[in-house]
Amino acid sequence: ELGGAGGGSGPTGAAIESAVLAAVPGAVVTSRARTAEKNAAVGGVANSFHLTDQARDFAPPEGMSIAQLASSLRQSLPGGYQIISAGQGCMA
């Protein structure tokens, strides 16, 4: 997962998506903005950045592991991004 750092004043979901897809061509967006109901259904935390459209979930491109995707994003994106590697992908 990739999300804005801090109290809701981070980058927009669209900016995150653009930055990740430029940094890692072939990455696949698996989740964008969510309603509270959708967030609960997928096990999201109550204060998820997805609720304010400040997060995106990604799956790595074929041939790249989740750990490699997370590492690549940490190296490629500025410090205003929070990267969480979990489950089947990464959240930014």
N, C-alpha and C positions, 0 to 999 in steps of 0.2 A: 504494500500500500504506500502511496506517496501522498502526503498531505502537507498543508501549510504548517509551519512551526508557530507556536504561540497562540494567543487567545483569539483565534478566528480572523486574524488580519493577514493571513498568508496569501499565497497566490490562488487564483481561481482554478477551478477544475480544468477549464479549457487551456489555461496557460500551462498547467502541469502536464496535461495530455500532449500538447505540442512539444514541450521540452523533452519528455520521455521518448516520444516517437522519433524526434530528431537525434537523440543520443543513442538510441538502440533501435535501428530500423528492424521491422518485423515483430516487435513487441506487440502484444494484443491487449486491448482494453477489455477487461472483463466486468468492470462495474464503474458506474459514474454516480451521479447524484441519486440519492435514495429518499423515499418517504420514510417516516418513522416506522410505519408498518413493515415496509420492505427491509429496513435496517434490522428490525427485531427478528424478522423471519430468517435472515441470513446470519444471525448471531452477532450483529454489530454492537459496539458499545454505545451507551446512551448519548455520549457527547461526540459521536463520530463526525469527522470532517465531511463525510459523505452527505450528511443532513443539510449542510450549508453549501454544497457543491464546491468544496475545497479539497477534494481527494479523488483519486482514481486508483483502481486495482488493475494490475497487469500480469499477464502470463508471458514468460520468455519466448523468444522465437525458437523455432526448431533447432536443436543442437546446442542450446544454451540452458544451463541449469538455473534454478531460482537463485541460488547463491551467486552465480556469475552475473545474473541480471542485477541483483541488489548491489554487488560490488561495482559494476559498471555505472550504475546510477549514482552511487555515492561519489565516484570519481568525476562524473560528468556534470552533475547539477550543483548549483550554488548552495550555500549554507542555509537558505531560507526554506529548504525542502526537508521533510522528515520521511525517511524510507524505512518501511517495516517489511521484513521478509517473513512470510508465514504460509503454511498450507501449500496451496497449488500455485502461488505467485507472490508478487510484491505489491504493497500498497504505497502509493506516493501521494 
